[in-house]
């Protein structure tokens, strides 16, 4: 497929993300509330990278999660190449569910690599995901019981009966770990609680699924890999607009502060500057950098690099902000260089 840069008509491609969903989940997690009058460039969530914004791929992930929760599908598989923004997406989903489904208990487990399978370590990780770290729990039976008790207590506080578990880097989970997780699923179901598991990881997950199917381990596939989603990075100007629009709509502090764009470019914003209008210029800058560096394959920009480019432009706001400012190709080309996209792709290519 031949790639083309996108010619921007009078405005940039329109964002696909809904304003309601974007604003609902694009706030700074775990950040202490700040009086708008005390907010500076250096204590803004963007400067600390403590914020989450939408992409088209994340919108698709949200739709999958909402579907699984609505019809109680027990598990789904989400896979992507490294640095595409999977962990960022999990952060976004956790905020989305917290805001829209407060009755659901959301757990996040980062799957660690172990040379050997130990049931005790697995349940310790699950307990940690549930917010319980008790050094006095020694036996596996004690950990299992503590986990069930903890989950039931948390659900009673929410008046709910659904637990959503996001397993990040899930390709590290062994068959034994999935069997132990299946036991948890069955134990919760016995008490009327539904566990919905999202295995989020690298493309090896698809290979593992095929292996389980070939070996007849249908109990694993049917429990945790019913639905599947190929999570991608930014692949075009319209998707770029979806992400950029989030910065134009998201406010911090929420409901009382300025949008990210307005905060860093108050004068330019007042005279019509919107990052969404720069979608074609930003996307073309990535495509051109990809071509000049002679990188293989089509341009697909991971969330980490894409947001770093946007952050570079926003952090330059105090120096560049003037009334009537237009962000042009030169601004975005510099931002793409500072994102580290090309260097990272060259490193990956050298290792292959």
BALOBA-1460 file (C-alpha; in Angstrom, 3 decimals):
// residues 352
<rec num="1" residu="x" x="0.000" y="0.000" z="0.000"/>
<rec num="2" residu="x" x="1.367" y="3.388" z="-0.947"/>
<rec num="3" residu="x" x="1.179" y="5.992" z="1.771"/>
<rec num="4" residu="x" x="0.069" y="9.500" z="1.064"/>
<rec num="5" residu="x" x="0.342" y="12.618" z="3.085"/>
<rec num="6" residu="x" x="-2.991" y="14.186" z="3.821"/>
<rec num="7" residu="x" x="-3.805" y="17.483" z="2.278"/>
<rec num="8" residu="x" x="-5.629" y="19.621" z="4.786"/>
<rec num="9" residu="x" x="-8.656" y="21.384" z="3.365"/>
<rec num="10" residu="x" x="-9.816" y="24.495" z="5.149"/>
<rec num="11" residu="x" x="-9.883" y="22.536" z="8.396"/>
<rec num="12" residu="x" x="-8.333" y="19.333" z="9.621"/>
<rec num="13" residu="x" x="-10.144" y="16.000" z="9.426"/>
<rec num="14" residu="x" x="-12.890" y="15.848" z="11.987"/>
<rec num="15" residu="x" x="-12.366" y="13.832" z="15.145"/>
<rec num="16" residu="x" x="-14.276" y="10.584" z="15.478"/>
<rec num="17" residu="x" x="-14.389" y="10.498" z="19.283"/>
<rec num="18" residu="x" x="-17.542" y="11.734" z="20.954"/>
<rec num="19" residu="x" x="-17.108" y="14.841" z="23.056"/>
<rec num="20" residu="x" x="-18.939" y="13.265" z="25.986"/>
<rec num="21" residu="x" x="-16.792" y="10.154" z="26.123"/>
<rec num="22" residu="x" x="-13.559" y="12.031" z="25.504"/>
<rec num="23" residu="x" x="-14.186" y="14.533" z="28.271"/>
<rec num="24" residu="x" x="-15.432" y="11.866" z="30.646"/>
<rec num="25" residu="x" x="-12.266" y="9.809" z="30.598"/>
<rec num="26" residu="x" x="-9.555" y="12.310" z="29.790"/>
<rec num="27" residu="x" x="-8.929" y="13.683" z="33.236"/>
<rec num="28" residu="x" x="-5.780" y="13.444" z="35.309"/>
<rec num="29" residu="x" x="-5.822" y="10.285" z="37.467"/>
<rec num="30" residu="x" x="-4.394" y="10.331" z="40.978"/>
<rec num="31" residu="x" x="-3.703" y="14.026" z="40.787"/>
<rec num="32" residu="x" x="-4.315" y="16.330" z="43.743"/>
<rec num="33" residu="x" x="-6.945" y="18.963" z="43.025"/>
<rec num="34" residu="x" x="-5.394" y="22.312" z="42.148"/>
<rec num="35" residu="x" x="-6.920" y="25.760" z="42.367"/>
<rec num="36" residu="x" x="-7.008" y="27.124" z="38.780"/>
<rec num="37" residu="x" x="-5.273" y="30.273" z="40.034"/>
<rec num="38" residu="x" x="-2.345" y="28.186" z="41.346"/>
<rec num="39" residu="x" x="-1.941" y="26.057" z="38.231"/>
<rec num="40" residu="x" x="1.379" y="26.527" z="36.423"/>
<rec num="41" residu="x" x="3.003" y="24.961" z="33.393"/>
<rec num="42" residu="x" x="5.130" y="22.764" z="35.631"/>
<rec num="43" residu="x" x="2.384" y="21.393" z="37.899"/>
<rec num="44" residu="x" x="-0.123" y="20.818" z="35.091"/>
<rec num="45" residu="x" x="-0.994" y="17.105" z="34.546"/>
<rec num="46" residu="x" x="0.400" y="17.306" z="31.023"/>
<rec num="47" residu="x" x="3.850" y="18.252" z="32.312"/>
<rec num="48" residu="x" x="3.772" y="15.203" z="34.616"/>
<rec num="49" residu="x" x="2.153" y="12.979" z="31.968"/>
<rec num="50" residu="x" x="-0.688" y="12.274" z="34.410"/>
<rec num="51" residu="x" x="-3.593" y="12.391" z="32.014"/>
<rec num="52" residu="x" x="-5.362" y="10.159" z="29.499"/>
<rec num="53" residu="x" x="-6.863" y="11.075" z="26.143"/>
<rec num="54" residu="x" x="-8.835" y="9.176" z="23.520"/>
<rec num="55" residu="x" x="-7.739" y="7.655" z="20.234"/>
<rec num="56" residu="x" x="-9.795" y="5.797" z="17.658"/>
<rec num="57" residu="x" x="-8.268" y="2.518" z="18.888"/>
<rec num="58" residu="x" x="-9.204" y="3.335" z="22.469"/>
<rec num="59" residu="x" x="-12.748" y="4.107" z="21.339"/>
<rec num="60" residu="x" x="-12.885" y="0.614" z="19.861"/>
<rec num="61" residu="x" x="-11.547" y="-0.843" z="23.120"/>
<rec num="62" residu="x" x="-14.224" y="1.052" z="25.060"/>
<rec num="63" residu="x" x="-16.914" y="-0.377" z="22.772"/>
<rec num="64" residu="x" x="-15.585" y="-3.912" z="23.322"/>
<rec num="65" residu="x" x="-15.539" y="-3.522" z="27.108"/>
<rec num="66" residu="x" x="-19.041" y="-2.033" z="27.153"/>
<rec num="67" residu="x" x="-20.283" y="-4.922" z="25.013"/>
<rec num="68" residu="x" x="-18.702" y="-7.595" z="27.211"/>
<rec num="69" residu="x" x="-20.059" y="-5.965" z="30.363"/>
<rec num="70" residu="x" x="-23.526" y="-5.568" z="28.904"/>
<rec num="71" residu="x" x="-23.934" y="-9.206" z="27.864"/>
<rec num="72" residu="x" x="-21.549" y="-10.634" z="30.502"/>
<rec num="73" residu="x" x="-19.028" y="-12.181" z="28.113"/>
<rec num="74" residu="x" x="-16.411" y="-13.662" z="30.469"/>
<rec num="75" residu="x" x="-13.260" y="-12.779" z="28.568"/>
<rec num="76" residu="x" x="-11.641" y="-11.048" z="25.619"/>
<rec num="77" residu="x" x="-8.183" y="-10.803" z="24.087"/>
<rec num="78" residu="x" x="-6.637" y="-7.488" z="23.033"/>
<rec num="79" residu="x" x="-3.273" y="-7.532" z="21.279"/>
<rec num="80" residu="x" x="-0.880" y="-4.977" z="19.793"/>
<rec num="81" residu="x" x="2.769" y="-4.425" z="19.085"/>
<rec num="82" residu="x" x="4.854" y="-2.817" z="21.863"/>
<rec num="83" residu="x" x="4.461" y="0.923" z="22.515"/>
<rec num="84" residu="x" x="1.081" y="1.169" z="20.790"/>
<rec num="85" residu="x" x="-0.555" y="2.489" z="23.964"/>
<rec num="86" residu="x" x="-2.107" y="-0.587" z="25.575"/>
<rec num="87" residu="x" x="-1.339" y="0.491" z="29.145"/>
<rec num="88" residu="x" x="-2.560" y="4.003" z="28.350"/>
<rec num="89" residu="x" x="-5.790" y="2.436" z="27.081"/>
<rec num="90" residu="x" x="-6.243" y="0.439" z="30.295"/>
<rec num="91" residu="x" x="-5.851" y="3.664" z="32.288"/>
<rec num="92" residu="x" x="-8.500" y="5.257" z="30.081"/>
<rec num="93" residu="x" x="-10.870" y="2.298" z="30.484"/>
<rec num="94" residu="x" x="-10.495" y="2.323" z="34.263"/>
<rec num="95" residu="x" x="-11.515" y="5.997" z="34.320"/>
<rec num="96" residu="x" x="-14.370" y="5.335" z="31.886"/>
<rec num="97" residu="x" x="-15.821" y="2.536" z="34.005"/>
<rec num="98" residu="x" x="-15.348" y="4.447" z="37.251"/>
<rec num="99" residu="x" x="-17.364" y="7.313" z="35.865"/>
<rec num="100" residu="x" x="-20.066" y="5.403" z="34.019"/>
<rec num="101" residu="x" x="-20.371" y="2.140" z="35.977"/>
<rec num="102" residu="x" x="-19.590" y="2.817" z="39.606"/>
<rec num="103" residu="x" x="-21.157" y="-0.530" z="40.532"/>
<rec num="104" residu="x" x="-18.361" y="-2.421" z="38.775"/>
<rec num="105" residu="x" x="-15.170" y="-3.341" z="40.606"/>
<rec num="106" residu="x" x="-12.187" y="-2.742" z="38.309"/>
<rec num="107" residu="x" x="-8.904" y="-4.553" z="38.944"/>
<rec num="108" residu="x" x="-5.614" y="-4.167" z="37.100"/>
<rec num="109" residu="x" x="-2.888" y="-6.777" z="37.236"/>
<rec num="110" residu="x" x="0.509" y="-6.334" z="35.636"/>
<rec num="111" residu="x" x="1.618" y="-9.818" z="34.655"/>
<rec num="112" residu="x" x="5.210" y="-10.479" z="35.634"/>
<rec num="113" residu="x" x="7.607" y="-12.926" z="34.074"/>
<rec num="114" residu="x" x="8.531" y="-15.909" z="36.260"/>
<rec num="115" residu="x" x="10.788" y="-18.795" z="35.294"/>
<rec num="116" residu="x" x="8.567" y="-21.178" z="37.224"/>
<rec num="117" residu="x" x="4.852" y="-21.218" z="37.967"/>
<rec num="118" residu="x" x="3.960" y="-20.674" z="41.595"/>
<rec num="119" residu="x" x="0.340" y="-20.470" z="42.606"/>
<rec num="120" residu="x" x="1.219" y="-18.445" z="45.680"/>
<rec num="121" residu="x" x="2.850" y="-15.664" z="43.638"/>
<rec num="122" residu="x" x="-0.098" y="-15.590" z="41.261"/>
<rec num="123" residu="x" x="-2.615" y="-15.088" z="44.070"/>
<rec num="124" residu="x" x="-0.373" y="-12.518" z="45.712"/>
<rec num="125" residu="x" x="-0.496" y="-10.556" z="42.454"/>
<rec num="126" residu="x" x="-4.290" y="-10.831" z="42.354"/>
<rec num="127" residu="x" x="-4.532" y="-9.705" z="45.968"/>
<rec num="128" residu="x" x="-2.304" y="-6.743" z="45.195"/>
<rec num="129" residu="x" x="-4.548" y="-5.846" z="42.246"/>
<rec num="130" residu="x" x="-7.481" y="-5.920" z="44.650"/>
<rec num="131" residu="x" x="-5.652" y="-3.536" z="46.985"/>
<rec num="132" residu="x" x="-4.744" y="-6.050" z="49.690"/>
<rec num="133" residu="x" x="-1.152" y="-6.646" z="50.777"/>
<rec num="134" residu="x" x="-1.092" y="-8.796" z="53.895"/>
<rec num="135" residu="x" x="2.305" y="-10.273" z="54.844"/>
<rec num="136" residu="x" x="0.558" y="-12.678" z="57.228"/>
<rec num="137" residu="x" x="-1.062" y="-14.608" z="54.380"/>
<rec num="138" residu="x" x="1.222" y="-17.566" z="53.809"/>
<rec num="139" residu="x" x="-0.682" y="-20.525" z="52.408"/>
<rec num="140" residu="x" x="-2.452" y="-20.633" z="49.075"/>
<rec num="141" residu="x" x="-5.724" y="-21.450" z="50.824"/>
<rec num="142" residu="x" x="-5.388" y="-18.315" z="52.966"/>
<rec num="143" residu="x" x="-4.718" y="-16.177" z="49.891"/>
<rec num="144" residu="x" x="-7.670" y="-17.624" z="47.990"/>
<rec num="145" residu="x" x="-9.995" y="-17.002" z="50.924"/>
<rec num="146" residu="x" x="-8.673" y="-13.477" z="51.434"/>
<rec num="147" residu="x" x="-9.179" y="-12.703" z="47.745"/>
<rec num="148" residu="x" x="-12.790" y="-13.883" z="47.754"/>
<rec num="149" residu="x" x="-13.514" y="-11.934" z="50.916"/>
<rec num="150" residu="x" x="-11.877" y="-8.790" z="49.575"/>
<rec num="151" residu="x" x="-13.774" y="-8.898" z="46.275"/>
<rec num="152" residu="x" x="-17.101" y="-9.494" z="47.980"/>
<rec num="153" residu="x" x="-16.493" y="-6.617" z="50.408"/>
<rec num="154" residu="x" x="-15.635" y="-4.247" z="47.567"/>
<rec num="155" residu="x" x="-18.688" y="-5.295" z="45.568"/>
<rec num="156" residu="x" x="-20.994" y="-4.841" z="48.550"/>
<rec num="157" residu="x" x="-19.720" y="-1.284" z="48.906"/>
<rec num="158" residu="x" x="-20.686" y="-0.703" z="45.263"/>
<rec num="159" residu="x" x="-23.931" y="-2.702" z="45.372"/>
<rec num="160" residu="x" x="-22.608" y="-4.547" z="42.353"/>
<rec num="161" residu="x" x="-21.962" y="-8.060" z="41.113"/>
<rec num="162" residu="x" x="-19.406" y="-7.584" z="38.294"/>
<rec num="163" residu="x" x="-15.606" y="-7.599" z="38.516"/>
<rec num="164" residu="x" x="-13.603" y="-6.407" z="35.496"/>
<rec num="165" residu="x" x="-9.987" y="-7.568" z="35.467"/>
<rec num="166" residu="x" x="-7.434" y="-6.069" z="33.077"/>
<rec num="167" residu="x" x="-4.332" y="-8.262" z="32.739"/>
<rec num="168" residu="x" x="-1.547" y="-6.142" z="31.230"/>
<rec num="169" residu="x" x="1.273" y="-7.969" z="29.387"/>
<rec num="170" residu="x" x="-0.974" y="-11.023" z="29.470"/>
<rec num="171" residu="x" x="1.257" y="-12.989" z="27.074"/>
<rec num="172" residu="x" x="3.320" y="-13.730" z="30.193"/>
<rec num="173" residu="x" x="0.481" y="-15.722" z="31.760"/>
<rec num="174" residu="x" x="1.089" y="-19.459" z="31.596"/>
<rec num="175" residu="x" x="-1.531" y="-22.125" z="31.080"/>
<rec num="176" residu="x" x="-1.360" y="-22.837" z="34.814"/>
<rec num="177" residu="x" x="-2.065" y="-19.188" z="35.637"/>
<rec num="178" residu="x" x="-5.099" y="-19.189" z="33.346"/>
<rec num="179" residu="x" x="-6.342" y="-22.359" z="35.010"/>
<rec num="180" residu="x" x="-5.980" y="-20.725" z="38.437"/>
<rec num="181" residu="x" x="-7.816" y="-17.691" z="37.100"/>
<rec num="182" residu="x" x="-10.554" y="-19.993" z="35.829"/>
<rec num="183" residu="x" x="-10.918" y="-21.352" z="39.357"/>
<rec num="184" residu="x" x="-11.397" y="-17.800" z="40.637"/>
<rec num="185" residu="x" x="-14.016" y="-17.218" z="37.945"/>
<rec num="186" residu="x" x="-15.916" y="-20.351" z="39.008"/>
<rec num="187" residu="x" x="-15.715" y="-19.543" z="42.714"/>
<rec num="188" residu="x" x="-17.058" y="-16.048" z="42.148"/>
<rec num="189" residu="x" x="-19.832" y="-17.361" z="39.895"/>
<rec num="190" residu="x" x="-20.896" y="-19.714" z="42.698"/>
<rec num="191" residu="x" x="-21.545" y="-16.626" z="44.819"/>
<rec num="192" residu="x" x="-23.368" y="-14.790" z="42.041"/>
<rec num="193" residu="x" x="-20.420" y="-12.621" z="40.990"/>
<rec num="194" residu="x" x="-19.372" y="-12.285" z="37.342"/>
<rec num="195" residu="x" x="-15.683" y="-11.954" z="36.503"/>
<rec num="196" residu="x" x="-14.930" y="-10.439" z="33.091"/>
<rec num="197" residu="x" x="-11.257" y="-10.704" z="32.140"/>
<rec num="198" residu="x" x="-9.471" y="-8.707" z="29.454"/>
<rec num="199" residu="x" x="-6.139" y="-10.207" z="28.420"/>
<rec num="200" residu="x" x="-4.113" y="-7.282" z="27.049"/>
<rec num="201" residu="x" x="-0.740" y="-7.987" z="25.534"/>
<rec num="202" residu="x" x="1.509" y="-8.481" z="22.540"/>
<rec num="203" residu="x" x="0.719" y="-10.475" z="19.368"/>
<rec num="204" residu="x" x="2.019" y="-13.659" z="21.023"/>
<rec num="205" residu="x" x="-1.416" y="-13.832" z="22.624"/>
<rec num="206" residu="x" x="-2.881" y="-14.845" z="19.275"/>
<rec num="207" residu="x" x="-0.277" y="-17.581" z="18.934"/>
<rec num="208" residu="x" x="-1.121" y="-18.816" z="22.426"/>
<rec num="209" residu="x" x="-4.820" y="-18.848" z="21.583"/>
<rec num="210" residu="x" x="-4.147" y="-20.937" z="18.478"/>
<rec num="211" residu="x" x="-1.999" y="-23.303" z="20.526"/>
<rec num="212" residu="x" x="-4.734" y="-23.788" z="23.130"/>
<rec num="213" residu="x" x="-7.258" y="-24.489" z="20.382"/>
<rec num="214" residu="x" x="-4.941" y="-26.990" z="18.711"/>
<rec num="215" residu="x" x="-4.242" y="-28.774" z="22.000"/>
<rec num="216" residu="x" x="-7.915" y="-28.977" z="22.910"/>
<rec num="217" residu="x" x="-7.745" y="-26.528" z="25.813"/>
<rec num="218" residu="x" x="-11.131" y="-25.107" z="24.921"/>
<rec num="219" residu="x" x="-11.891" y="-24.336" z="28.569"/>
<rec num="220" residu="x" x="-9.285" y="-21.548" z="28.422"/>
<rec num="221" residu="x" x="-10.291" y="-20.168" z="25.032"/>
<rec num="222" residu="x" x="-14.005" y="-20.244" z="25.842"/>
<rec num="223" residu="x" x="-13.459" y="-18.497" z="29.155"/>
<rec num="224" residu="x" x="-10.898" y="-15.808" z="28.387"/>
<rec num="225" residu="x" x="-10.529" y="-15.462" z="24.602"/>
<rec num="226" residu="x" x="-14.042" y="-15.301" z="23.199"/>
<rec num="227" residu="x" x="-13.761" y="-11.826" z="21.697"/>
<rec num="228" residu="x" x="-10.562" y="-10.392" z="20.255"/>
<rec num="229" residu="x" x="-9.401" y="-6.945" z="19.207"/>
<rec num="230" residu="x" x="-6.321" y="-5.841" z="17.282"/>
<rec num="231" residu="x" x="-5.330" y="-2.643" z="19.065"/>
<rec num="232" residu="x" x="-3.464" y="-0.257" z="16.804"/>
<rec num="233" residu="x" x="-1.600" y="3.014" z="17.011"/>
<rec num="234" residu="x" x="-2.458" y="6.146" z="15.051"/>
<rec num="235" residu="x" x="-2.739" y="5.258" z="11.351"/>
<rec num="236" residu="x" x="-4.166" y="8.356" z="9.693"/>
<rec num="237" residu="x" x="-5.120" y="12.011" z="9.936"/>
<rec num="238" residu="x" x="-8.694" y="11.331" z="11.045"/>
<rec num="239" residu="x" x="-7.431" y="9.247" z="13.958"/>
<rec num="240" residu="x" x="-4.934" y="12.003" z="14.734"/>
<rec num="241" residu="x" x="-7.835" y="14.456" z="14.895"/>
<rec num="242" residu="x" x="-9.628" y="12.208" z="17.395"/>
<rec num="243" residu="x" x="-6.666" y="12.434" z="19.752"/>
<rec num="244" residu="x" x="-5.973" y="16.129" z="19.203"/>
<rec num="245" residu="x" x="-9.614" y="17.012" z="19.861"/>
<rec num="246" residu="x" x="-9.230" y="15.579" z="23.355"/>
<rec num="247" residu="x" x="-6.703" y="18.279" z="24.213"/>
<rec num="248" residu="x" x="-9.131" y="20.933" z="22.973"/>
<rec num="249" residu="x" x="-12.016" y="19.591" z="25.082"/>
<rec num="250" residu="x" x="-10.391" y="18.292" z="28.259"/>
<rec num="251" residu="x" x="-10.355" y="20.710" z="31.190"/>
<rec num="252" residu="x" x="-8.195" y="20.695" z="34.272"/>
<rec num="253" residu="x" x="-9.297" y="21.169" z="36.951"/>
<rec num="254" residu="x" x="-12.383" y="19.483" z="35.604"/>
<rec num="255" residu="x" x="-15.420" y="21.755" z="35.109"/>
<rec num="256" residu="x" x="-13.580" y="24.836" z="36.431"/>
<rec num="257" residu="x" x="-10.295" y="25.022" z="34.553"/>
<rec num="258" residu="x" x="-9.275" y="25.748" z="30.983"/>
<rec num="259" residu="x" x="-8.886" y="23.105" z="28.341"/>
<rec num="260" residu="x" x="-5.335" y="21.876" z="27.796"/>
<rec num="261" residu="x" x="-5.081" y="23.869" z="24.562"/>
<rec num="262" residu="x" x="-6.437" y="27.040" z="26.160"/>
<rec num="263" residu="x" x="-4.143" y="26.732" z="29.176"/>
<rec num="264" residu="x" x="-0.911" y="26.522" z="27.186"/>
<rec num="265" residu="x" x="-1.994" y="28.900" z="24.388"/>
<rec num="266" residu="x" x="-4.476" y="31.338" z="25.963"/>
<rec num="267" residu="x" x="-4.012" y="34.151" z="23.420"/>
<rec num="268" residu="x" x="-3.993" y="31.908" z="20.357"/>
<rec num="269" residu="x" x="-6.912" y="29.848" z="21.686"/>
<rec num="270" residu="x" x="-8.955" y="32.999" z="22.189"/>
<rec num="271" residu="x" x="-8.499" y="33.811" z="18.499"/>
<rec num="272" residu="x" x="-9.439" y="30.355" z="17.210"/>
<rec num="273" residu="x" x="-6.440" y="28.045" z="17.632"/>
<rec num="274" residu="x" x="-7.512" y="24.406" z="18.033"/>
<rec num="275" residu="x" x="-5.123" y="21.467" z="17.943"/>
<rec num="276" residu="x" x="-7.700" y="19.391" z="16.084"/>
<rec num="277" residu="x" x="-7.188" y="21.664" z="13.072"/>
<rec num="278" residu="x" x="-3.533" y="20.546" z="12.922"/>
<rec num="279" residu="x" x="-4.309" y="16.849" z="12.450"/>
<rec num="280" residu="x" x="-3.170" y="16.731" z="8.831"/>
<rec num="281" residu="x" x="0.047" y="18.652" z="9.535"/>
<rec num="282" residu="x" x="0.955" y="16.427" z="12.479"/>
<rec num="283" residu="x" x="0.167" y="13.215" z="10.628"/>
<rec num="284" residu="x" x="2.087" y="14.334" z="7.555"/>
<rec num="285" residu="x" x="5.079" y="15.125" z="9.755"/>
<rec num="286" residu="x" x="5.130" y="11.555" z="11.053"/>
<rec num="287" residu="x" x="4.686" y="10.135" z="7.525"/>
<rec num="288" residu="x" x="7.514" y="12.278" z="6.174"/>
<rec num="289" residu="x" x="9.828" y="11.366" z="9.062"/>
<rec num="290" residu="x" x="9.019" y="7.695" z="8.451"/>
<rec num="291" residu="x" x="9.861" y="8.051" z="4.751"/>
<rec num="292" residu="x" x="13.054" y="10.081" z="5.196"/>
<rec num="293" residu="x" x="14.389" y="7.526" z="7.687"/>
<rec num="294" residu="x" x="13.469" y="4.755" z="5.215"/>
<rec num="295" residu="x" x="11.582" y="2.832" z="7.875"/>
<rec num="296" residu="x" x="9.907" y="-0.364" z="6.714"/>
<rec num="297" residu="x" x="6.159" y="-0.786" z="6.465"/>
<rec num="298" residu="x" x="3.288" y="1.659" z="6.730"/>
<rec num="299" residu="x" x="3.341" y="4.438" z="9.296"/>
<rec num="300" residu="x" x="1.698" y="3.418" z="12.554"/>
<rec num="301" residu="x" x="2.484" y="5.739" z="15.453"/>
<rec num="302" residu="x" x="2.305" y="4.418" z="18.993"/>
<rec num="303" residu="x" x="0.482" y="6.455" z="21.589"/>
<rec num="304" residu="x" x="3.657" y="7.201" z="23.519"/>
<rec num="305" residu="x" x="5.324" y="8.935" z="20.564"/>
<rec num="306" residu="x" x="2.154" y="10.637" z="19.382"/>
<rec num="307" residu="x" x="1.373" y="12.212" z="22.741"/>
<rec num="308" residu="x" x="4.998" y="13.233" z="23.231"/>
<rec num="309" residu="x" x="4.814" y="15.206" z="19.997"/>
<rec num="310" residu="x" x="1.655" y="16.975" z="21.155"/>
<rec num="311" residu="x" x="3.151" y="17.624" z="24.573"/>
<rec num="312" residu="x" x="6.221" y="19.159" z="22.945"/>
<rec num="313" residu="x" x="4.061" y="21.690" z="21.119"/>
<rec num="314" residu="x" x="1.941" y="22.474" z="24.166"/>
<rec num="315" residu="x" x="4.923" y="22.907" z="26.473"/>
<rec num="316" residu="x" x="6.274" y="25.491" z="24.033"/>
<rec num="317" residu="x" x="3.113" y="27.506" z="24.469"/>
<rec num="318" residu="x" x="4.639" y="30.128" z="26.794"/>
<rec num="319" residu="x" x="7.238" y="30.934" z="24.096"/>
<rec num="320" residu="x" x="5.052" y="30.683" z="20.994"/>
<rec num="321" residu="x" x="1.663" y="31.950" z="22.164"/>
<rec num="322" residu="x" x="0.424" y="35.035" z="20.325"/>
<rec num="323" residu="x" x="-2.980" y="36.094" z="19.081"/>
<rec num="324" residu="x" x="-3.712" y="34.686" z="15.651"/>
<rec num="325" residu="x" x="-1.029" y="31.965" z="15.884"/>
<rec num="326" residu="x" x="-1.277" y="29.119" z="13.380"/>
<rec num="327" residu="x" x="0.636" y="25.939" z="14.118"/>
<rec num="328" residu="x" x="2.366" y="25.071" z="10.871"/>
<rec num="329" residu="x" x="4.316" y="22.118" z="9.531"/>
<rec num="330" residu="x" x="7.582" y="23.386" z="11.024"/>
<rec num="331" residu="x" x="6.150" y="23.308" z="14.539"/>
<rec num="332" residu="x" x="4.980" y="19.719" z="14.128"/>
<rec num="333" residu="x" x="8.126" y="18.502" z="12.367"/>
<rec num="334" residu="x" x="10.154" y="19.673" z="15.347"/>
<rec num="335" residu="x" x="7.700" y="17.959" z="17.697"/>
<rec num="336" residu="x" x="7.959" y="14.667" z="15.794"/>
<rec num="337" residu="x" x="11.751" y="14.795" z="16.056"/>
<rec num="338" residu="x" x="11.490" y="15.388" z="19.797"/>
<rec num="339" residu="x" x="9.023" y="12.509" z="20.211"/>
<rec num="340" residu="x" x="11.758" y="9.930" z="19.564"/>
<rec num="341" residu="x" x="9.613" y="8.067" z="17.024"/>
<rec num="342" residu="x" x="12.282" y="7.540" z="14.370"/>
<rec num="343" residu="x" x="15.029" y="6.584" z="16.816"/>
<rec num="344" residu="x" x="12.779" y="4.024" z="18.485"/>
<rec num="345" residu="x" x="11.753" y="2.463" z="15.164"/>
<rec num="346" residu="x" x="15.376" y="2.272" z="14.028"/>
<rec num="347" residu="x" x="16.321" y="0.552" z="17.288"/>
<rec num="348" residu="x" x="13.575" y="-2.036" z="16.855"/>
<rec num="349" residu="x" x="14.596" y="-2.601" z="13.232"/>
<rec num="350" residu="x" x="18.244" y="-3.105" z="14.251"/>
<rec num="351" residu="x" x="17.227" y="-5.783" z="16.760"/>
<rec num="352" residu="x" x="15.178" y="-7.770" z="14.269"/>
